[in-house]
Amino acid sequence: MDQLKRQAAARALEQVRDGMQLGLGTGSTAKHFVELLGERVAAGLKVIGVPTSEATRLDATRCGVPLTTLDEIDHLDITIDGADEIDPALNLIKGGGGALLREKIVAAASDRMIVIADDTKWVPTLGKFPLPIEVIPFGLGATRRAIEKAFAECGVSGQMAVRKAKGGDKDGHVFVTDGGHWIVDAQLGQIGDPAGLASALSAIPGVVEHGLFIGLASSAVLAGGEGIRVIVERRKPKGD
Ligand SMILES: O=C(CO)[C@H](O)[C@H](O)COP(=O)(O)O
C-alpha cells in the first residue's frame, strides 16, 4: 500500500514546474509527495510550499522544501493532498489525519488540487469513512444537536464520537487539531447529497469546518495493482 501511495505521489510530482507555489497536504500519501519534492529541490527545482499542518511543516523542513504562508503570497498553483474517500465527481472526504481546516483553506487558495491516493479510496458514494467535523469545544452539546438536525434534513443519520488521540503521550485524550479545536467523527454509511450536507454543516455555529470537499479537487491520481489512473474533473477550472 505504501508503494502505491508513493507511486501516486511521484505521478503528481510530474505536474510541478520551476517557480510554482504549492500547497502541501497532510497524511501518509502527502508525506511521500513532500519527500519526493525534497529530492527534486535538492537537485535544483525552485518551488515554495504552504504546509497544511504542523506535521507537514516539520516534514517539509526536514526535506529541505522552502516554506511560506498564505499571508506572504496571494495564490497557490497546485495543492497536492491525500484523501480518505474520493467519489466519481471528485468530491472528497478528508480529515482522517485531523488537518481538514488548513487543508481546505489551502485547497481553496489553489488554482488546482491534485488528490493522490491508493485506489482503495475510490468509492461510488461517500460516507463509509466517518465524516470528520471540526468543532469548537464550547457548547458542544448544542452543536451536536444542530448537526443531528442537519443530518435528518439531509436524509442521513449515524453515530457521532469525539475523536480521541491514538498513540504517543496524548493517547486516549481528546484529539486537538492544529487550530485548537475538537473533531466529531460521524458514521453515516452513505451520503446521498454531499453538497447539500456540506452547506447544512457549514451553516451551524460551532462547526469550524467539515471534511466534505466539494468542487475543490481538479484531478485524482489513483495507484492500484493494475497501474495508475488519472481522473480529471470536467468542471471549468477556477478563474476561467
Ligand atoms: O485528510 C487527510 C488529513 O487530514 C489525509 O489526506 C487523509 O486522511 C488521507 O491520509 P493518508 O494519505 O494517510 O491515507
The ligand as an SDF file (V2000), in Angstrom:
LIG
                    3D

 14 13  0  0  0  0  0  0  0  0999 V2000
   -7.2830   14.3760    5.0640 O   0  0  0  0  0  0  0  0  0  0  0  0
   -6.2170   13.9910    5.4660 C   0  0  0  0  0  0  0  0  0  0  0  0
   -5.5950   14.5080    6.6990 C   0  0  0  0  0  0  0  0  0  0  0  0
   -6.4370   15.4010    7.3640 O   0  0  0  0  0  0  0  0  0  0  0  0
   -5.4650   12.9690    4.6970 C   0  0  0  0  0  0  0  0  0  0  0  0
   -5.2200   13.4620    3.4310 O   0  0  0  0  0  0  0  0  0  0  0  0
   -6.2770   11.7130    4.6230 C   0  0  0  0  0  0  0  0  0  0  0  0
   -6.5800   11.3090    5.9440 O   0  0  0  0  0  0  0  0  0  0  0  0
   -5.5460   10.6100    3.8690 C   0  0  0  0  0  0  0  0  0  0  0  0
   -4.4320   10.2340    4.5870 O   0  0  0  0  0  0  0  0  0  0  0  0
   -3.4700    9.0750    4.0950 P   0  0  0  0  0  0  0  0  0  0  0  0
   -2.7520    9.5820    2.9090 O   0  0  0  0  0  0  0  0  0  0  0  0
   -2.5690    8.8190    5.2870 O   0  0  0  0  0  0  0  0  0  0  0  0
   -4.3340    7.8760    3.7850 O   0  0  0  0  0  0  0  0  0  0  0  0
  1  2  2  0
  2  3  1  0
  2  5  1  0
  3  4  1  0
  5  6  1  0
  5  7  1  0
  7  8  1  0
  7  9  1  0
  9 10  1  0
 10 11  1  0
 11 12  2  0
 11 13  1  0
 11 14  1  0
M  END
$$$$
